[in-house]
């Protein structure tokens, strides 16, 4: 201000200079104070006093560490006083959940100073300086065909690299990680060939580099349905050996909240800076700004939706989603992620059993009570918004979670029941797992009285974040550059028993509600469920859905003249619709297109033959190069499946494989994909006069070279 005053005095007209000369020191001080106060008043909220959005920063750097945050894990541990870090590699949130549970248990049972760390947030060249009095834990999910999860790619490539180099210099031969103590647990699925490959490879790499593993590495098997029990069985001996090694003393575990929750009666939920389900600040402010990814969805219009089954008791949806203006690219074979919303009935059930129904629209602020804790959704928000848009309230329940709620039961009988469920795995399986109960349903069955003493923080900490669901894109990016097709069977599982339970697919029923809305139903109510389909503050009105795209390695050969063989029963045909659509377009454009063979199966051609009318159109475009072989499992008393049709065409299949044709499978991993894999080995052996073992070896080699590709789920 003084500099500006001097400039004014020097360059304004002489009367101004005269006036300034007449001012005494006190007058000058008063004038300056007034000027500063005026400037401060008019710049508040622009240059200072700007309300901070603690969550918005989480989305400014979707790939890598957030701005201003250290990527040095040891520096972070020292800054926050931690002696144990739990790293996670997670694609769907389960590994992250297990990592959080380990961190909480280590803190409450053994007094460890724990933190949870996303592998993509840190660099690892300084692991050779990891102190011997600290511990690293790795919770690593394997993705796809033995691949690291998206957030673990950089770490995996670094730690398993042949020329790995650390800050102290030297390679593996110098045992640079000799001071690093670690434990590891993997999440995998035995229906995939490379079962738990990530934890096995990382474990091998760390030991090769001199690290000391405390306790055996654990492996959870989602394919066998034993993931939770595998985790529980692994962690108890692990804690025992870790306690012996680190001289830890076990104490009685008492719940210590990670998050502090404050009810804000002074703030209306209608206030513009309260999040009502918006995923980040840009969406809160009503703007969409890329890049769009797993942290930042694009609110896309649904331009078409229709039913592709022809029966009344089952639904399969075809949807067209418009990406125009998003700069969101996709390639044929990629996956689209749909961000779901919990069903209103389940939101109501959850709020009611916790005694929060009357306060559902109460504004709450959430903050981490530990400097390393990440709030899982943006705040301030409301109970309703947090539960509806951010918490996986319909997900499976763990025994560990149930045991942690026992102290908060409404009465002694309920407390004893929760303790028994948490302790007895067979009893838990009978009463909870086999019934597919979610947490609110379980609490209702244990005691109908409201569970008003359960801290909302423990629910936040123990229930996974509501995850996007991934669907194989059923369109060709060559044909539809800015429009994605989805093919989704609406999920519903009926569980028999004294108290029958019907499990509804969270996302597919949400999509069904959107389809009903688009077709004129004013109050969509699929299977007795309701959804807030217009989104927070009606931002999804007009039939919009939040999405992003995940790139896949499930791809057509770059040379369209190469033959392709596709096996996709049911909704597994989705990516192959895109493949055939693309090759038909290439043929129309005059390109040479190789033999295109599709094996498709369903129950009956009159009920669930997906895209029945379209295959004829593609046949016209591709001519004799396209052949469709169908298998109907319920058309007659004799069930026929795709692997049988594959065997019938053994000679053709082998001929195309010898022409270096690609072989693709999409669908159920646990049964169909395994049987197709086995059948292909038999075909190769029989057609080439080889042993069964040699046939299987050739198929494995095809997988390794990407000639055999799978896009499967369990």
C-alpha positions, 0 to 999 in steps of 0.5 A, a space after each residue: 500500500 505504501 508503494 502504491 501511495 508513493 506512486 500516486 503521489 509522484 504521478 498524480 496531479 499536484 493537488 494530490 501531492 499537496 494534500 498528502 504533504 499536509 497529512 500527519 503520521 496518525 492521519 496516514 496510519 488511519 488512511 492506510 488501515 482503512 484502505 487495507 480493510 476495504 481491500 480485505 473486505 472486497 477480496 474475501 473468498 477470492 484471495 483469502 478466507 476461501 473455504 477449504 474442500 478437504 476432499 477435492 484434492 483427492 481428485 486433482 491428481 488421479 494418477 499418482 500422489 496428490 499435489 504437495 504430498 510426499 512420495 517418500 513413504 519413510 518420510 511420511 511414516 516419520 512425519 506421522 509417527 508410524 512404525 507399520 505401513 499396510 500397502 494395498 493393490 486393489 481393483 474393486 476395493 476388497 484388498 483396500 478393505 482388508 488393508 484397513 482392517 489389518 491396520 485397525 487390528 494392529 493398532 487396537 490389539 498390539 499398539 502398532 502405529 499403523 497407516 494404510 497406503 495406496 501403492 500408487 502414491 509412493 516411490 520405492 527406490 528408498 526401500 533399502 533404507 527401511 528401518 529394522 524397527 518398522 514393518 511393511 504389510 502387503 495386501 495384493 489382489 491379482 487382476 485378470 490374467 495374473 496382472 497387477 491392479 491398476 494402482 500397483 503397476 508401477 510398484 510391480 514393474 519396479 520391484 520385479 524388474 531385472 535392473 532394479 536399483 535402490 538409493 544406496 546403489 547396487 542390485 539384487 546381489 547386494 541384498 539391498 532390502 536386508 532390513 525390510 521386514 514384511 508380511 503379505 496376503 494375496 487375493 485371487 481366484 483359482 478359476 484363473 490360470 495365474 492364481 494369486 500371481 501378484 502376491 507370489 511374484 512380489 513375495 519372490 522378488 522381495 526375498 530375492 532382494 534380501 527382505 525378511 518375510 515374517 510368517 507365511 504369505 497368505 492367499 485368499 480364494 474368491 473362486 472357492 468362496 473362502 476369501 474371508 475365512 482364508 484371510 482370518 485363518 492367515 492373520 492369527 498366526 501372522 500376528 503371533 509371529 509378528 508379535 514374537 519378532 517385534 516384541 509386541 504385547 497384545 492387549 484387549 482390543 477396544 474400538 478406537 474410531 478413525 474418523 470423527 463425525 460432527 452433526 452440523 445443525 447450523 448447516 442446511 442440506 440445501 446449502 451449495 457446499 454440502 455434498 448430496 452424492 456428488 463425487 467431487 467438487 467439480 460435480 458439486 459446482 455443476 461442472 464436468 471436467 476431465 480426465 474422467 476415470 475411477 476418481 471422476 465419472 462422466 455423467 453420460 446421457 443414455 440415448 437408448 435402452 431396450 429389453 433383449 430377453 423375450 420372457 417376463 420373469 428375467 431381464 437383459 438390458 441393452 443400453 447406448 451411452 453417449 460419450 460426445 463431448 467427454 473426450 473419453 476414448 474407448 477401444 473395442 473390447 474395453 470395459 465401461 464402469 457404471 457408478 451405481 446408487 443403492 436402492 432406496 429400500 436398502 437405504 431406508 433399512 440401514 437408516 432405520 436399524 441404526 435409528 437414523 431415519 429422522 436424521 437422514 438429512 442431517 448435515 455431517 462433517 467427517 474428518 480423519 482423527 489420524 493424519 494418514 486417514 482418508 475420508 472415503 467420501 466428500 464432506 460436509 454431506 448427509 447421512 442419506 447421501 453417504 449411505 446412498 451414494 458411497 457405502 456398499 451397504 448391500 455387500 457381504 458381511 465379514 465375521 470380523 465386522 460382526 464381532 466388532 459390533 457386539 459391544 454396541 448391541 441393544 441388549 445382552 442376548 443380542 450381544 451374545 448372538 453377535 459374539 457367537 456369529 463372530 467366533 463360530 465360522 460354521 454358525 456364521 456360514 449358516 446364518 449369514 453367508 448362506 443367506 447372503 445377508 447384508 449388514 442391516 438385514 443381519 442386525 434386523 434378524 438379531 434384534 429388531 430393536 434399533 441399534 442406536 449406540 452403533 457409532 456411524 464411524 464404525 460403519 464407515 470404517 467397516 463397510 467398503 466404498 460403493 464400487 463401480 461395476 464393470 461391463 464388457 462394451 458390446 459395441 465397436 469403437 470403429 462403428 460407434 466412436 462416441 457411443 458405448 453399448 452395454 449388455 447386462 443381465 439383471 441380477 436376482 438370486 432367491 435364497 430358500 429357507 425359513 426366512 427366504 431372502 431375495 438378493 438383488 443386483 445393485 447396479 443392474 436393477 439401477 440400470 433397469 430403473 433408468 430403462 423404465 424411466 426412459 420408457 415413460 414410467 413416472 415412478 420406476 420400481 424394478 423388483 420392488 426397489 426404488 432409486 434416486 435416479 435423477 441423482 444428487 440435486 437432479 444432476 442425472 435428470 433426463 436419464 443420465 448415468 455416471 461412467 468411466 472407461 477401463 482399458 482392456 487387453 481383450 482385443 481383436 488382432 491388428 490384422 483383420 485378415 487373421 481368423 478369430 474364434 469366439 466363445 461367449 454364452 449368455 451375456 458373455 457374447 457382449 464383447 463379441 457383438 462389438 468384435 463382429 460389428 467391427 469386422 463387418 464394418 471393415 469388410 464393408 470398407 473393402 478390407 480383407 477379413 479373416 474367418 470369424 467364428 462365434 459359439 453362442 449359447 443360451 437357454 432357448 432361442 425363443 427366450 434369451 437369444 441375444 441380438 438374434 436379428 443382428 447376426 443375420 445382418 453381420 452375415 450379409 456383410 461378412 459372407 462366408 467368413 462369418 459362422 455362428 454355432 448355437 447351443 441351447 441348454 433348455 430347448 429339449 431334454 438334452 442340454 447342449 452347451 458351447 463346449 459341445 459345439 466346440 468339440 463338434 467343430 474340432 477340425 475347423 477350430 484346429 485349422 484356424 488355430 494353425 493359421 495363427 487365429 486368435 481364440 477368445 472366451 468371455 463369460 463364467 470363469 468357474 465352469 464354462 471357461 474352465 471346460 472350454 479351456 480343457 476342451 480346446 486342449 483335447 481338440 488340439 491333441 486329437 487333431 494333431 495326434 498328440 498326447 493330452 498333456 502336449 495339447 494342454 501345453 500348446 493351449 498354455 503357450 497360446 495364453 502366454 502369447 496372447 493367442 488365447 484371451 479371456 474376459 471372464 468373471 466368477 
